[in-house]
Amino acid sequence: MADWKPETNAISGQPKKTIEDFDHPKKPKSNVYALSCAILASTTSILLGYDIGVMSGAVIYIKEDLKISDVQVEILAGILNLYCLIGSCAAGRTSDWIGRRYTIMVSQAIFFAGAILMGFATNYAFLMVGRFVAGIGVGYALMIAPVYTSEVAPATSRGLLSSFPEVFINVGILLGYVSNYAFSKLPTNLGWRFMLGVAAIPAVILGIVVLAMPESPRWLVMQGRLGDAKKILNKTSESKEEAETRLADIKLAAAIPENCTDDVISMPKRSHGEGVWKELFLHPTPSVRHVFIATIFLYFYQEASGIDAVVLYSPRIFEKAGITSSDQKLLCTIAVGLTKTAFILVATFLLDRNGRRPLLLISVGGMIFSQVILGVSLTIIDQTDHKVMWAVALSIAMVLAFVAFFSIGMGPVTWVYTSEIFPLKLRAQGVSIGVGVQRVTSGVISMTFISLYKGITIGGAFFLFAGIAASSFVFIYFLLPETQGRALEDMEGLFGNFKWNFASYKKNSKKRGLYGDDDDRVRIR
């Protein structure tokens, strides 16, 4: 035993690293830097949340002041989601061209202009112009925040950090609800203008704060700036060894020789996004096809389950449940915002501990249950001439339960999951398409909910949403593999096998090394 010596590397002569070396990093506090970057990037998502929250109350006063119909209310409330499609699609190419960080600045500048236009709107047409501009800015922000965060975060905390965009969407919703209540005391013609126009202030602040953020190391590698990428990886990784491993993985994904040590190299034109659409649509590999389908449907189900109908039209839902006072309705919406924010914070700490799939399945199961009970209670209230207090209380409880279940899984995990499964060269455009689908679906739900519940009753609308959520449960169970703890460059190996017996697929995948155990959170090459 006295003559024993550790195994050495044949080239360097240094002792070989073991998994224990990575499990006990020398610089555990360095992740504070990655945390700061994720928070700064994710604050851009406040824009969408604030707009959804504030519009739920503002439309009450806009309808009264501008004398618009319910159809115009639906269009006004939901059209921003369709405008987001333009921004999210443009953001993919923009971020590959000028970088992730400057794309975030562009989103703030555009939204600032939209907020000013909405605040000074003198009629419905003018207001719609402001909605158009603001929608493009929100689309940019929604696409770039999860992409940037997933590319900066180390694998062991990527779930936590990549869930921050959804956290700040919920914070924005809560701020919008509070703004409604605060400005509701002003004269009608001023109250809604302050509600919408005040959003320009955080847009300016966030646009300036972004200057303190570093660029995405993966984008820097795709531009051939290896030296700059290495510096950022050293700051955002748990150890120098992990930073080197992450850099090697990114270089491999970008088709850069592993032995290349130059700080700056020349990259082909495709590093700016050319040829990506062909690889996504015309000649996708089986794994890319699987990833693309997973992204499209996950974003679709996130919105088709009815979350925006609940958040955007919560005052009307509470009115249907028997609450008639304007102050009480606005206070109930604040309770919705508080519930969403509280449970999204819980989810952020479970993502890297419990994985993506369990949270998604628990979330969707709870959403189905709460929507069915909500549909039953609202139907009872709708069919009864007198006020049924237990049904009113149950309706309010189920609205809160629905947003709580949504916030522990379907809300944050969708952003995390879709931003981490695309190959590096397809990530920006792939996520932008997914966000586009999300915004179109949200727009359709938002612009038809009033007409929908007038046609099939308010209870029937939630039965419909419950049915959609049930189909999403089947989709998630059979087609979405677990991605917890995997390096971004390893994701392609998890996809491309459409197996209807997921348990068997998981078992076989473990044999092939596609699923990492807890000790495999940082890969060693």
N, C-alpha and C positions, 0 to 999 in steps of 0.2 A: 504493500500500500504506500510505503514511503517513496517508492520510485514512480508513482503514478503522476502523469502530466496530462493536462487538458489537451484535447484534440486541436490541432492547429490548422489554419488555412494554408493550402499548398502554395498559394501565390504570395500572400502577404506575410506568412509566418506568424500571424497573430492568432490567439485563441478564437475558435469559432463561437458565434453567438448562439445561445439557446433561447427557447421561448420564454424562460424566466427573465432573461435580460430585457425582453420587451414588455413583460407583465409588470415590471417594476421600473418605470421610466426615471431617468435621472432628473428631468425637468417637469414635474407634474403640474407646476403652475403655468406652464406655457399655454395651456388651453384657454386661459383667460383671454388671450389675444383672439383666438378663434371665436370665443363667445361674444366678444365685443364686435367683431366683424359681422357675425350673424345677426346680432341685435340691430346694428346700424342699417344693414341691408333690409331686414324684415320690417323695419318701421315704415317703409314705403307702402306696406299693405294696409296701413291705417286708412289710406285714402278710400279704398273700396268699402271698408267697414263703416267709416263715417258716413259715406254717401248712402249706404243701405239704411243705417240707423236713422239718420236725420231725415231722409225722404219719407220714412214711415209716418212721421208726425207732420212734416212740412206740407205734404199733399192735402192734409185736412184744411190748412189755411190757404194754400194755393187755390184749391177748388172754390173756396168761399170768395177769395179776392178776385180771381180772374174769371170766375163763372164758367168753369169747364165741366165737361161731362165725365161719367165714370170711365168711359172708353179712353178719353184723353188722359185721365188719371193713370190708367193702366199703362198707356204708352209712355207717359212721362216717367213713371217709376221704373219701368223695365227696359226702356230703350238704351240706357247707358250700357247695359250688358252686351248689346249688339255692337255698339260703338267700340267696346273693349276688344272685339274681334279684330278690328283694324289695327289697334295698338299692339295686341299680343302677337299677331302675325308679323308685323313690321319689326317688333323688338327682337325676334330671333335673329334676323339678318343684321340688324343694327348692332346687337351685342357681339356678333362674330366679327363685325367690322371695326367698331371703335372701342370694344371692350365692355365687360359687365358693369364696371363702376360708372363710366360716363353714360351708359344707357340708363342707369338709375337716376342720374342728374337730369337727363332728358325727360324722364317720366314726371319728375317734380315740376319742371318748368311748364310742361303742357297742362298738367292739372291745375297749376296756379292760374294760368290764363282762363281755364274753364270755370274755376270757382269765382273769379272776378266777374266774368260774363253772367253767370247765374245770379250773383248777388245784385247786379245792376239791371237785371232783366225787367223790361216794362210791359211785356206781353208774353203770351204763350209761345209764339214763334221765336222770339228773342231767347226765351228760356231754353228752348230746344237746341238752339245753336250752342249755348253754354254747355248743355248736356253732351253734345257731340264732342266738343273739345275735351271736356273733362273725361269722357269715356275713353278716348285715345290714351290719355295719360294714365288712367287706371289700368288699361290693357298692358301698357309697357311695364308698369310696376308689378302687376300680377305675374307676368312671365319671368322677369329677371330676378326677383327676390329669391325664389326657391332654387333657381339654377346657381346663382352666385353662392348661396349658403351651402349647398351640397358640395360644391367644388372646393370650398375653403375648409369645410369641416373634416376632421379625422374620422375614420370608420367607427371608432368606439363611441363617439358622441354625435354622429351624424343625425340620428333619429331625433335627438333633443334639439339640435340646432336647426335642422331643416323644418321642424314644426313651428318655428317662430313666426313665419308669415301668417299662419292661421291664428296664432296667439294675437298678433297685432290687428288682424281683421276683426277679431272679437273685441279688442280694446277700442277699435274705431267705432264699432257698432254701439258699444256702451257710451262712448263720448257723444255719438249722434243722438242717442236717446236722452242723455243729460242735457244736451244743447236744445233739444225740442222743449223740454220742460222749462229750461231757463228762459228761453226767448218767447215762450207762449204767452207771457204776460205783456209783451209789447203789442202795439196796435197791429191788426191783422196784416196790413200792407207792408209793415216793416219786419214783423217777426220772422216770416219765412225767408225773407231776403238775408237777414242776419244768419239764420240757420245754415243757409247754403254758402254764403260768401265768406264766412269766418274760416272755412276750410283752406283758404289761401294762406293763412298764417303758418300752419304746420308744414305746408308744401315748401315755403321759403326756408324754414328752419331745417327741414330734412335735406333739402338740396344743398345747403351749406355744409351740413354735418358729413355728407357723403365724401367730401374732400379729404376727410381723415382716414378713409378706408383704403386698403391696398387692392390691387387688381387680383382677379382670380388666377391662381398659379396654373391651372389647366389652360386657361386662355393664353397666358404668357408662353407656355410651352408650344402651343399651336402657332404662335407667332415667331417661334425660334428663340425666345428670350429665356434661355435656360438658367442663366445666372440669377435673374430677377425672380424666377419661379422658385429656385432653390432657397433664396433668402426668406420668402414668404412661407414656404413649407417648413423651414426650420422654426419659424415663430408659431405656426398653427398645429404642429405635431407634438406628440407627447415626449419624443426623444429624437436625437439626431439620427439614430438608426432608422426610426420609423419614417422620418422625413426623406431619407435616402431611398427607402423602399417605395414610398409613394411616388417619388420622382421617377424611379425606374419603371413603375407601372404606367405612369402617364406617358413617358417616352415610348414605351412599347405600344400603347394605344394610338399614339400619334405617328407611329412608324418611324421613330428616330432610333438609330442604333444605340444599344445600351452602353457601349464603350465611348460614346460621344461625350466629351467633357468641356466643349467650348461653351462660353457664356452666351454667345449669340451665333445662331446659324441661319442659313437661308431656308425658308420653307416654301413648298409649292403653293400655288394660288388657292387650292381647295381649302387651305387653312382659314380662309375668310368666308367659308360657307358654300362655295360653289360645289355642285354635284351632290349636295345633301338630299335634295328633293328626289333625285333619281334613285338614291339608295333607300329612301323611305317608301316610295310608291311604286317604282318600276321594277327594280331588281333587289328587293329586300331578302336577306338571309332568313331562314326559319326563326332564328332567335330575335332578329329585328322585327319580323312580322308579329311575333308573339308579344314583344314589348310594346309595339305600336297599338295593337288591339287592346292590351291591358290598360294602356294610358287613356285611349279614347273612351272606353267604356267606364273606367273608374271615374273620370271627370264627369261623364254623362250621368252616372248614377248618383254622384255627389249632389248634383243640383236637381235631378229629376225626382229625388225623394221628397222634395217640397220644402227644403230648408228656407229658401228665399221667400216663399209664400208666407211662412210663419213669421220670419223676421221682418219682412217688409210690410206685411199687412196685419201685424199683431194687434194694432188698435181695432181693426175691423173684426178680427177673430174674437177678441175680448168683448166687443159690442154684441156680437152674435151670441156669446156665452151669457149675456145679461148685464154687462157693465156699461152704463150709459154716460156717466160723468167723464168729461174730457180729461180732467186732472187724474182721475182714477185709471183711465186707460193709459195715459202716459206713464204713470207710476208703475203699472203692470209691465209696460214695455221695458222700463228700467230693470225690473226684476228679471226679465228675459235676458237682458244684456249682462247682468251680474252673474246669472247662472251659466251662460255660455263662457264667460271669461274665467270663472272659477274652475269649470270642468276642463277647459282647454289647458289650464296650467297643470292639472292633475295628469293629463295625457302626456305632456312633454316629459315627465319623469318616468313614464311607463314604457315609452317607445323603445328605448335601448335596453330595457330590462325584460319586457314581456314579448317584444317582437311586433311586427306589423300585422300579420294575419290574425292573431287572437284579438287584438284591439278592434280590427275591422269587423270581425264576426260578432263580437259582443255588442259593438256599437249598432250594427244593422239590426240585430235581433231585438235590442231595446227600442230602436226606432219603430220597428214593425208593431211591437206591443203597444207603445204609447200612442201611435197613430190610430190603431184600431179602437182603443178605449176612448180616444178623443173623438173619433167619428161617431161612436155610440152615444157618448154624452151630449155632443152637439145635436145629434138627431133627436134625442129625447127632449132637449130644450126647444128645438124647432117645432116639434109636434105637440108641445104642451102649451096651453093658453096661460097658465100661471107660472110664476117663477119657481123653479126647482133648485133649491139652494145646494143640495148635494151634487147635482149635475153641474152647476156653475163652478163649485169648488173643484170637482174632478176635472173639468175642462181646463181650468187654470193650471192644476197640478200636472196634467198630461202635456200641456204646451211646454212647461218647464222641464219635464222629463224628456221630451223629444229633443229639445235643444241641448240638454245635458248629454244624452246618449250620442247625439251627432258630434258633440265636441270632444268626446273621449276617443273617437276613432275615425269616422268617415271624414270629418273636417280636417284634422291635422295630418292623418296618415296618407291621404290622397296626395297632398303636396310633397310629403317626404318620399313616398314610394315612387311617384312618377319622375321626380327630379333625380333619382339615383339609379334608375334601371337602364337608361339610354347609354349607348356607347358615346365616348367623348365627342366625336366629330358630328354626331347627330343630336346631341343633347339640347342645344338651344332651340333649333327648329322643331324638334320633336315635342318638347314641352310647350312651345308656343302654339302648336296645333292643338294639343290637349287643352290648354287654357282657352283657346278659341272655341272648342266644343263646349267647354264648361260655361262660357259666357253666353253662347247662343242658347243653350238649354235653360240657363237662368233667365235670359231675356224672354223666352217663350213662356216659362212658368209665370214670371212677374207680370207679363202683359196680358195674360189670359186668366189669372186666378179669379178675379171678380166675376168675369163672364162664366167661368167654370162653375163656381159655387152657386151662381144664379141658375145655371142649367141643370146641375145634378145635386143640388143642396150642399151646404157647407160640410155636413157629415160625409156625404158621398165623395167629396173632393179628397178627404183624408183617407177614405177607404181606397181610393185610386192610388194615392201616394204610397200607402202601405203595400199594395200589390207590386208596385215598381220596386220598392225596397226589398220585397221578398225575392224578386228575380235577381237583384244585386247580390243577395246572400249566396245564391247558387253559383253565380259567376265568380265571386271571390273565393268560395270554397274550392272550386275545381280548377281555376285557371291562374291563381296568383300564388307563386311560391314565396317562401319567406326570404327576406333580404337582410335581416338583422346581422350586423357585424361584418358584412362582406365589403371588400374594397370595391370602389366604383368600377375599376377595370376588370373585376371578376364577374360582373352581373350577367354578361352574355351567356355564360355557362349554365345559368339557372333557367334560361328560357329556350323555347323552340321545341318543347315536348308537350303536346296537348294530350294529357292523360286524364281520363275521366275518373280513374281511381287514384285520387291524389295521395292517399296514404301509401299505396304501392310505389308511386312516383317518388315520394320523399325518401322511402326506404332505399330504393335503387340509387337515388341521387347521392345519398350518403356514402354508398359503396363506391361511387365514382368520384367522391370528393367535392360534389357540388354544394353541399350544405356544410357550413362550418360549425364546429362545436364552440362552446364558450371560450375555449383556449385558442381558437383560431381567429380571434378578432383582428389580429395584426398578422398578415401573412409574412412568411420568411421565404425569400427566393434563394 
